Amino acid sequence: MRTTFCLAAVLAAATQAVTTVAAAQQSTTGNGAPSGTHYNLNIIGVSHDKSANPNWGSGNVIFVGLGTRDASVTTKILLSQSAASGVFEVIDKNGTDGEASFSLPAPGTYTIWARALGTPGGKAKITTCATDISLSDAAVVCSTQHEVFVRGTGKSSFRNVTTALTTITLDPVADAAAVTACSGETTVSLFDTCLQGFFWQYDNNGLRLLQVRFYPNPT
C-alpha cells in the first residue's frame, strides 16, 4: 500500500509540474504577446528605395515601401520552407524593389503574433497568397482572410495572427480550380504541395513598423 501510494503521489506531482510549465509558457506579457523565447521580425516602412546592393548590418528586418494613408504600396514577401525545424531567417531584406524573402518552418510548431508600431496614423494589410499550379496561366490565389494593423495613438498590443499567416482560405467559386487541385479543401496550409510560390502580400498605407513574433508551441 505504501509503495502504491508513493507512486501515485510521484505521478500526481509530475503531472502538476508539466501543467504548471505549460501554463507558464502560454502566459501573456503586458503587451499581449506570450512570454518566452521567440524570433522577432521587424517589417519597416521607408519612404525611399534602398540600394540594389545594400551594405546593411545584420538583423531580422525587412524594408518595404511606406505608402501613404491614401495610396498603398504593395510588397511581396516571398516565403520558403526552412531546411531545419525551428529556423527563421530573412533571406532578402530589401522589399523596396517590390519583393523581399523570408524562410520559416512549415506550420504547426509555432504561433505568430504581431502589432503595429511607429508614428500614429499608418496602417497595413497582410494576406497569404500562392500560385495555382493547376492552371496553365499559373494564376495567383490569395486568401479571403487577412490581417489589418492600424497604428493608433494609444498602447499597441500583440494579437495572434497565426491562422491568417499560415493558411490560405480559398473562395470555392473564384478559386474553384485551386480547390480541385487541393482535393476539395478550401483551407490550405502554408507549403502545401497543391500550390506553390507562397508569399505574404503586404499592402502598406503609411505604417512605419510591423513587429512580428514567432513563438514555439509549448510542449
C-alpha positions as CSV (number, residue, x, y, z in Angstrom):
1,M,0.0,0.0,0.0
2,R,2.8,2.4,0.9
3,T,4.5,1.7,-2.5
4,T,1.3,2.3,-4.4
5,F,0.6,5.5,-2.5
6,C,4.1,6.8,-3.1
7,L,4.0,6.0,-6.8
8,A,0.6,7.8,-7.2
9,A,2.0,10.8,-5.4
10,V,5.0,11.0,-7.7
11,L,2.8,10.7,-10.8
12,A,0.5,13.4,-9.5
13,A,3.4,15.7,-8.7
14,A,4.9,15.1,-12.2
15,T,1.6,15.9,-13.9
16,Q,1.2,19.1,-11.9
17,A,4.7,20.1,-12.8
18,V,4.1,19.6,-16.5
19,T,0.8,21.5,-16.3
20,T,2.5,24.4,-14.4
21,V,5.3,24.6,-17.0
22,A,2.8,24.6,-19.9
23,A,0.7,27.3,-18.3
24,A,3.8,29.4,-17.7
25,Q,4.8,29.1,-21.4
26,Q,1.3,30.1,-22.5
27,S,1.0,33.1,-20.2
28,T,1.0,36.5,-21.8
29,T,3.0,39.6,-21.1
30,G,1.8,43.2,-20.6
31,N,1.9,43.8,-24.4
32,G,-0.4,40.9,-25.2
33,A,2.2,38.5,-26.5
34,P,3.1,35.2,-24.9
35,S,6.0,35.1,-22.6
36,G,9.1,33.1,-23.5
37,T,11.8,32.9,-26.2
38,H,10.8,33.9,-29.7
39,Y,12.0,35.0,-33.1
40,N,11.4,38.7,-33.8
41,L,10.8,40.1,-37.3
42,N,10.5,43.8,-38.0
43,I,8.8,44.9,-41.2
44,I,9.8,48.6,-41.6
45,G,8.1,51.0,-44.0
46,V,10.5,53.5,-45.6
47,S,9.8,56.4,-47.9
48,H,12.8,56.0,-50.2
49,D,14.0,52.9,-52.0
50,K,17.1,51.1,-50.6
51,S,20.2,50.4,-52.7
52,A,20.1,47.5,-55.0
53,N,23.3,46.2,-53.4
54,P,22.8,47.4,-49.8
55,N,25.5,47.2,-47.2
56,W,23.3,46.8,-44.1
57,G,24.1,45.4,-40.7
58,S,22.6,42.1,-39.7
59,G,19.1,41.9,-38.2
60,N,15.8,40.3,-38.6
61,V,14.5,43.2,-40.7
62,I,12.5,43.6,-44.0
63,F,12.2,47.0,-45.6
64,V,9.1,47.8,-47.6
65,G,7.6,50.9,-49.3
66,L,5.9,53.2,-46.9
67,G,3.0,54.4,-48.9
68,T,0.6,57.0,-47.6
69,R,-2.8,57.0,-46.0
70,D,-4.5,57.4,-49.4
71,A,-2.1,55.3,-51.6
72,S,-0.8,51.9,-50.6
73,V,2.5,50.3,-51.7
74,T,2.4,46.6,-52.2
75,T,5.4,44.3,-51.4
76,K,5.6,40.6,-52.0
77,I,7.4,38.8,-49.1
78,L,8.3,35.5,-50.8
79,L,8.2,32.5,-48.4
80,S,10.3,29.4,-48.5
81,Q,10.3,26.4,-46.1
82,S,13.4,26.3,-43.9
83,A,15.6,23.2,-44.1
84,A,15.8,22.8,-40.3
85,S,12.9,22.8,-37.8
86,G,12.5,25.9,-35.8
87,V,14.7,28.1,-38.1
88,F,13.5,31.5,-39.2
89,E,15.6,33.7,-41.4
90,V,15.4,36.8,-43.6
91,I,16.8,35.9,-47.0
92,D,16.3,39.3,-48.8
93,K,15.6,42.2,-46.6
94,N,15.2,44.8,-49.4
95,G,11.5,44.9,-50.3
96,T,11.6,48.4,-51.6
97,D,12.1,46.9,-55.1
98,G,8.8,45.1,-54.7
99,E,10.0,41.8,-53.3
100,A,11.7,40.5,-50.2
101,S,12.1,36.9,-49.0
102,F,11.8,35.1,-45.7
103,S,12.3,31.4,-44.7
104,L,10.3,29.7,-42.0
105,P,9.2,26.2,-40.9
106,A,6.0,24.5,-42.0
107,P,3.1,25.5,-39.8
108,G,2.2,23.6,-36.6
109,T,5.2,24.1,-34.3
110,Y,4.8,27.8,-33.6
111,T,2.3,30.7,-33.3
112,I,2.6,34.1,-34.8
113,W,1.8,37.4,-33.1
114,A,2.0,40.9,-34.5
115,R,1.4,44.6,-33.6
116,A,1.7,48.0,-35.3
117,L,4.2,50.4,-34.0
118,G,5.8,53.7,-35.1
119,T,4.2,57.0,-35.9
120,P,0.4,57.0,-35.3
121,G,-1.8,57.1,-38.3
122,G,-0.4,54.4,-40.6
123,K,-2.0,51.0,-41.4
124,A,-1.0,47.9,-43.3
125,K,-2.8,44.7,-44.5
126,I,-1.1,41.3,-44.9
127,T,-2.5,38.5,-46.9
128,T,-1.2,35.0,-47.6
129,C,-1.1,34.1,-51.3
130,A,0.3,31.4,-53.7
131,T,0.3,30.3,-57.3
132,D,-2.2,27.8,-58.6
133,I,-0.1,25.3,-60.5
134,S,-3.2,23.5,-61.9
135,L,-3.9,26.4,-64.3
136,S,-1.9,27.0,-67.5
137,D,-1.6,30.7,-66.7
138,A,-0.3,29.9,-63.2
139,A,-2.8,32.3,-61.6
140,V,-2.2,33.8,-58.1
141,V,-4.7,32.9,-55.5
142,C,-4.9,34.9,-52.2
143,S,-6.7,34.1,-49.0
144,T,-10.1,35.5,-48.3
145,Q,-8.8,36.1,-44.8
146,H,-6.2,38.8,-44.0
147,E,-5.0,40.9,-41.1
148,V,-5.1,44.7,-40.9
149,F,-2.9,46.6,-38.5
150,V,-3.7,50.2,-37.6
151,R,-1.3,52.4,-35.6
152,G,-3.4,54.4,-33.2
153,T,-2.4,56.9,-30.6
154,G,-2.7,54.5,-27.6
155,K,-0.9,51.4,-26.5
156,S,-0.3,48.9,-29.2
157,S,-0.8,45.2,-28.3
158,F,0.1,42.0,-30.0
159,R,-2.6,39.7,-31.3
160,N,-2.5,36.1,-32.6
161,V,-2.3,36.1,-36.4
162,T,-1.2,32.5,-36.9
163,T,-4.2,31.4,-39.0
164,A,-4.0,34.3,-41.5
165,L,-0.3,34.0,-42.0
166,T,0.0,30.2,-42.2
167,T,-3.1,29.3,-44.2
168,I,-4.9,30.3,-47.4
169,T,-8.7,30.3,-47.3
170,L,-9.9,29.7,-50.9
171,D,-13.1,31.1,-52.5
172,P,-14.9,27.9,-53.7
173,V,-16.2,29.8,-56.7
174,A,-13.5,32.2,-57.7
175,D,-10.7,29.7,-56.8
176,A,-12.5,26.6,-58.0
177,A,-9.5,25.2,-59.9
178,A,-7.3,25.6,-56.8
179,V,-9.9,23.9,-54.6
180,T,-10.0,21.0,-57.0
181,A,-6.2,20.8,-57.1
182,C,-6.2,20.8,-53.3
183,S,-8.5,17.7,-53.1
184,G,-11.6,19.8,-52.4
185,E,-10.1,21.6,-49.4
186,T,-10.9,25.3,-49.1
187,T,-8.3,25.9,-46.4
188,V,-4.7,25.2,-47.4
189,S,-1.7,25.2,-45.2
190,L,1.5,27.1,-46.0
191,F,3.8,25.0,-48.2
192,D,1.0,22.5,-49.2
193,T,2.2,20.9,-52.4
194,C,-1.1,21.6,-54.2
195,L,0.0,25.2,-54.5
196,Q,3.5,26.8,-54.9
197,G,5.2,30.1,-54.8
198,F,3.8,31.1,-51.4
199,F,4.1,34.8,-50.3
200,W,2.7,37.4,-48.0
201,Q,1.2,40.3,-49.8
202,Y,2.0,43.4,-47.7
203,D,-0.1,46.5,-48.6
204,N,1.2,49.5,-46.7
205,N,-0.6,52.7,-46.1
206,G,2.0,54.6,-44.1
207,L,2.8,52.1,-41.3
208,R,6.3,52.6,-40.1
209,L,6.8,49.3,-38.3
210,L,5.0,46.0,-38.0
211,Q,6.6,43.8,-35.3
212,V,6.0,40.1,-35.9
213,R,7.0,37.4,-33.3
214,F,7.2,33.7,-33.8
215,Y,6.8,31.6,-30.6
216,P,7.4,27.8,-30.3
217,N,4.3,25.9,-29.2
218,P,4.6,24.7,-25.6
219,T,5.3,21.0,-25.2
